[in-house]
Each structure stands twice: as C-alpha cells, then as structure tokens.
C-alpha cells in the first residue's frame, strides 16, 4: 500500500503492545495507540509516565522489548530512525537535535541527500524551504546560523526538518515547554495548517489548556501504562488532570497577606548587556518579607539580568543594592548565599545541578563549605547524605537513593531536590526563576505550594515566569519587564492579563519618568 | 637584518618551506577530518611513524614509490581502525586511546624494523621521489624553483588539502561529518549513523596521517630512522586548532610553521648563528607557533561535540 492509497479514516499509525524497561524501571508496558489521518492525538502524562520513551521507540531511538509499530500498514523495523523517517514519521524533539554551528539550511538538508553524491543542491533546497516556510507559516532565514536563533525559531527549524522530508506523521514532544504564549499561538497556527494538509500529529504535553485547544483525542499515560483515552470535546481539564495523576489536583491559591519589612532593595540599578542579552535599565524594586513579587515578561527582556544580579553573578554598573537596609559593597554568589538568598535557577540541568554528581553531592553544592557538611576542610559525607535523605523524604523526590546520579531523575524530581537544597536552610530571600517550567501538574502544584509556604514563613520571593497564569495566581505584587525596564508595581488583582500583555509588549514605559 | 631579507627573497628558502610543509599538510588534514567528526586522534604521532616505516620498507622491498605510499596509507588506516573501534563504539577516553595508539605504533615500527633488518647498522637508503622537471614551468625564474621543481608527492599533499576542503564544505558527506562533530543526536535524528561517520573519518584521517609520515621517508629523506617524526604529529594537532578547524587556514599554518623552521636552519649559518646557542634556533619555530596559536585560536569555533562519545539510546 502506498501513502496515496490511504483514505481518510484509515489508521496511519498503530503501536501495539509496546513494552520497554530500563534496568528495574518499567518505562512502557502494553501500550497500544492508533492514529488516523488528519487527527491530533495528545499524549498526556506526568513526568516519567513514559511518553518520551514511547515516542523514542516509535522513532527508532530505542528498541522496544515487546510490541510492534506499523506505519501506513507496514511494520517498522525496530531501532532504525532512517526507516522511521522514510516511512514518513517526523519528530520534533523536546531537546532540539540541531547543530548550533551549522546553518538552518545545513541542519534541514542533513541526511536528505545521498552521502556519495558529488555536490549539494543548495539552491533547490533553499527554494523548497522557502515554499514550506510560506505554506506553514514558519518564517526563518535559511542561511542563519542555528546558534544565533531564538528558541522559537529553532523549533521552527525542527518542524521544517520534518516537513522537508515529507513527514506525514508529526510527533511533537513537549513543544510548548520552551515557548512564549505568542510563539505557542504561532505554533498552533502552523499545526492547523499541517492538519489541513493531511498530516497526523501526536502532541505530547502536560499543559491541559493547550491539549484541549489542539487535540481531537487524548491518551493518558501513568507509570508506563495507558490509563485512559478520551475525546477532548467530551471531557474537561479537571477530569484530564485527575486521570494524569490518578487523583484530583488543585493548584494552590495564595491568600493575600500584609507584607513585612523590605529585605532587598534595588535602587535605580543598571547592569551591562551581556552579548545579545539585555541588561537592566534603571530598575528599582522592593522585595518584602512575606510577599511574592511576580515578574512577567517575554523571555529575553532582562529577566536573566535581574536573576543574575540577585544571585550575585553580576554587579550593578549604576545604582544601589541594599539588603536589609545596608548597601552592598562587594557582591558575589558567595555573598548572596551568606545573605540567605535561595536561588532556584532557570535551567536546572545546566546551572541548577551537576548531572553526573549524586543526589547527595548536588544537595550540598551550596552548603558544602560549612558545618555540618564540612569541618576544618574535611567533608562530612555522612551529614551530607543525611541531608539528602531528609530532602528526599520531605520533598517526595522519587529516586533510587541518595547515591543515584541526578541526571537519571525526571525534571520534576530534580526540581524538588533543588527546592529542598535551597529552602531547607530557611532562606530570607528566594529567587524562583521559572520554577515550574516543563513540570507536570502534580509537580507544579507541589512547587507552588512550597513557595507559598516559604512566603508565609516570612521569606521574600521573587518569582520570574513567562506564564501569566502562574504569575497572576501566586503573586502579591506584579512587575512587568520589557527591554530591561521595569513597570511600576501592580498589586494583586489590579491589572487584567490583557493589560499586563500590553506592558509586556513595551507599552506604558514611554515617557515614564522615574518616581524615585 | 640584512641576513633575514636575503633569506626571505631567496627561491631556495621558499622551496624548502613548501617541502617542509608537505608532510604537515597531509597529517593536519587527517587530524582535521577526525576532529571535525568529533574524535580527537592523538594517535597521530605514532601513525606518522608507522607510515614513515611501512612506506619506506615497501619501497625497500621493491615496490614502486606510489606503492609505498599506498602501503603506508593502509597501515595508517589499520591503526585508525583500532583507534576508532576503541573510541567510537566503545566510547573510551580519546586521550588515553590516542596516546596508547601512538606508543603502540611507534614501538611496533621499531620492533618490525629490527625484525626486518637485523644485521643493518646504518639505515639503508632507497631512491626517493625526484623533483619534477616540467617543460617551461620548471625553468621559470623563482616560481620554477619554489613550486615546479617540488616532487609529485608535494603536489599530491596540497591536492589532498583542496579535496578535503571541497568534501567537507561542498558535499552531503562533508555536511554529515561536520554535523557528527557538532551534534551527534542531530545526525542520528536525521537517520544517519554517527558511529559509521566517525569511524570512517578516523580511519581515513589516519590514512592521511600515515601518508604524511611516508612523505618523510619517501620524499624528504631516503631512509628510515626512529626519531624522524620528532613531534610533527603534535604540531599537526596544534595546526588544526591554529586553523580553527578550517582546511585552508590549517594549510597556511603549516606553511607558517615550515617557514619558521626553514628560517632557523638558515639563520644558524649566518654570523648570528655563531653568537647564539643552536638550541635557541631549534626552539624558535615552536615558540613562534605557540604565540601564533594564542593569537589565532581566540575566536576559533571548536566542534561542539569534540571528544564527546556518543552512544545511541542513552538517557
């Protein structure tokens, strides 16, 4: 059967009885999944439920222990990405598989021409990419070096890679985890065009409102098994969430409280721009005890600069930084720790943890040089392990034990360990930079409740997020950043999402004189 | 200073520069291919020795000169296969494997030399590649001596550099090799074999290194002795960095190093040479190379996945 013979309603993809283990861990067991032409199926599940493993089996990165994959009625040989590509399966990986130093065109055409052909059809490739960009609304410059592109643009390159190979089945693994709301809308527009062109899509996500918006059908995985299959128009977010985690989940709501004294104050601070990253421009902000300050904004508008400043990585060019009323003379990450600033970094893989270190080692990354973890320059590994075990128990970190390498943990569990590391010493100031990005519903609720608890215990929390829902539900006070500038403080409930959106787009800053 | 000017305008100086650069060009291209695919090949020094030895032995045993080059390449590829097997599918440390291959190749050469020629005290000679004698071109003033009276092997070396550049940047194969050194999972996701590309690059690259070694016995000198490679392999590793992983720049680097080397030999014979200890002159090319390396490699883009083993399906 050729692709053209497939009529609407035929299955384009069938996974039957897939099982996969990694050592003692059962990642998939007895999973069966069908996909029709022009259909969008959402694959839902918490971190570690087995979604990505299943898709990696389909794409041939892993070989299943049991089960078969059929594409357009033909069995797919296991463990062979080339066969999957040839059968019309395209995958947009969660962690992009792009070579940063190569151009967009090179990344897209890689592997599409015979290795032994003498030249490269660059002109034809460029025209085809231009046509695909136009048809699917994926604008990106073919000669640009991938390393210089934004995350949203890189994702477009990944989608173009699949379309360039005539993919008929598109698998998107958590595509919106790294996107801004605007980029997500653009992505959905592209996906609708793809469906109209007859493609079928598997959409992996745990953002329920996105699933409701784009998917026809949801398949819910839990602990490696299919636990439910529902039509999206016959269900709602709450029911899906309950299916995913196995019980009802409600996101915590922060009740309004009276703020305490100012713990950290930035007074008209500016920082240098780092490469293409925006610096701070004349920013003043107060972080008060018992208050969550939310920082909204499109990514790349200076949030990173503010986070670096608070964590001690950057010193201000101009302006004053005060902690508990005292102006800082020197400012380093070590000073930040000394002033009890807890830092939940934006990228838990790169800056939050050391992948090949154990949970114990990661747990004492910040406190290792002081008692109880070290005395007279000698590490006390027993104390460190007790601390790690303590975090594992208290923060419900799912792992094999404190000596496991942290890279083997799911994102949510990694984040819980970081939370434990920074919250256990009872910090006074907490910098939470995108603390729930890429986490599933259960983990999000958990992280948010911990932040609220820390606030209620008197800490000042600076919450940076690109998700306005998060900001609005947690923050006592909201600021918006745009091009390194900071909006005035908006108390809870005084601005709608649309109004905040205008500030995010840079409106309202013009002509605003500093009211210091 | 006038000594310097005299040397720099003489055709024989530039002819020597090209000659000295030739083996470096070949071996540097070999190393560059390996590193572009993501594998640091520190077996280069030993593979050059094995190339110098096997190429010479083959010719000594009666093969034609180009046959000797072919034998050297095959021997180099064999050691390349060893290096590639250990570093690519087994994912062992590329430093340790590379140094191990260098030690193994060097000592294998010396062992085989003793086995093949147990009685010989002074190294036997072969008839090496002769300078070309091209009509008209070889008789041109200056250029004739610098370019057109080189041996065919020299021309071959520079042709290989052009070929490597064309393959890396103008063919799908070259794109795939470069991508394997930048992000192997991108290669995998596009349905290509990372192991295949990397192993192929290391094997072919090692073949080029061995031919660089064979240049020493078959074109530059006419006999084999143990210390003849004398660190040239390590220089080539540095030249790849100097050239920012670009074949053209790496060739320029090889010529620059060769110029320093040719210059110091000639300066030793001037009155300056009488005043300074000769070790200073021997040191000079290396010192100057380090300085050039510091200047040139600041902005270099290292292949992102260099020295990172890749194993499929790992999480």
HADDOCK unambig.tbl for C-alpha pairs under 7 A between the chains (distance, minus, plus):
assign (segid A and resid 61 and name CA) (segid B and resid 312 and name CA) 6.91 0.50 0.50
assign (segid A and resid 61 and name CA) (segid B and resid 313 and name CA) 5.38 0.50 0.50
assign (segid A and resid 62 and name CA) (segid B and resid 313 and name CA) 5.29 0.50 0.50
assign (segid A and resid 81 and name CA) (segid B and resid 189 and name CA) 6.46 0.50 0.50
assign (segid A and resid 81 and name CA) (segid B and resid 191 and name CA) 4.88 0.50 0.50
assign (segid A and resid 82 and name CA) (segid B and resid 190 and name CA) 6.91 0.50 0.50
assign (segid A and resid 82 and name CA) (segid B and resid 191 and name CA) 3.78 0.50 0.50
assign (segid A and resid 82 and name CA) (segid B and resid 192 and name CA) 6.74 0.50 0.50
assign (segid A and resid 85 and name CA) (segid B and resid 191 and name CA) 6.84 0.50 0.50
assign (segid A and resid 97 and name CA) (segid B and resid 185 and name CA) 5.66 0.50 0.50
assign (segid A and resid 97 and name CA) (segid B and resid 186 and name CA) 4.25 0.50 0.50
assign (segid A and resid 97 and name CA) (segid B and resid 189 and name CA) 6.92 0.50 0.50
assign (segid A and resid 98 and name CA) (segid B and resid 183 and name CA) 6.63 0.50 0.50
assign (segid A and resid 98 and name CA) (segid B and resid 186 and name CA) 5.27 0.50 0.50
assign (segid A and resid 99 and name CA) (segid B and resid 179 and name CA) 6.27 0.50 0.50
assign (segid A and resid 99 and name CA) (segid B and resid 182 and name CA) 5.41 0.50 0.50
assign (segid A and resid 99 and name CA) (segid B and resid 183 and name CA) 5.02 0.50 0.50
assign (segid A and resid 99 and name CA) (segid B and resid 186 and name CA) 6.53 0.50 0.50
assign (segid A and resid 101 and name CA) (segid B and resid 182 and name CA) 6.97 0.50 0.50
assign (segid A and resid 110 and name CA) (segid B and resid 175 and name CA) 6.63 0.50 0.50
assign (segid A and resid 110 and name CA) (segid B and resid 176 and name CA) 6.22 0.50 0.50
assign (segid A and resid 110 and name CA) (segid B and resid 190 and name CA) 6.75 0.50 0.50
assign (segid A and resid 111 and name CA) (segid B and resid 176 and name CA) 6.77 0.50 0.50
assign (segid A and resid 111 and name CA) (segid B and resid 190 and name CA) 5.64 0.50 0.50
assign (segid A and resid 111 and name CA) (segid B and resid 191 and name CA) 6.69 0.50 0.50
assign (segid A and resid 111 and name CA) (segid B and resid 192 and name CA) 6.24 0.50 0.50
assign (segid A and resid 113 and name CA) (segid B and resid 172 and name CA) 6.19 0.50 0.50
assign (segid A and resid 114 and name CA) (segid B and resid 172 and name CA) 6.84 0.50 0.50
assign (segid A and resid 115 and name CA) (segid B and resid 172 and name CA) 5.16 0.50 0.50
assign (segid A and resid 115 and name CA) (segid B and resid 173 and name CA) 4.42 0.50 0.50
assign (segid A and resid 116 and name CA) (segid B and resid 173 and name CA) 6.47 0.50 0.50
assign (segid A and resid 117 and name CA) (segid B and resid 172 and name CA) 6.98 0.50 0.50
assign (segid A and resid 118 and name CA) (segid B and resid 171 and name CA) 5.85 0.50 0.50
assign (segid A and resid 119 and name CA) (segid B and resid 170 and name CA) 5.89 0.50 0.50
assign (segid A and resid 119 and name CA) (segid B and resid 171 and name CA) 4.87 0.50 0.50
assign (segid A and resid 120 and name CA) (segid B and resid 170 and name CA) 6.33 0.50 0.50
assign (segid A and resid 120 and name CA) (segid B and resid 171 and name CA) 5.51 0.50 0.50
assign (segid A and resid 120 and name CA) (segid B and resid 172 and name CA) 6.18 0.50 0.50
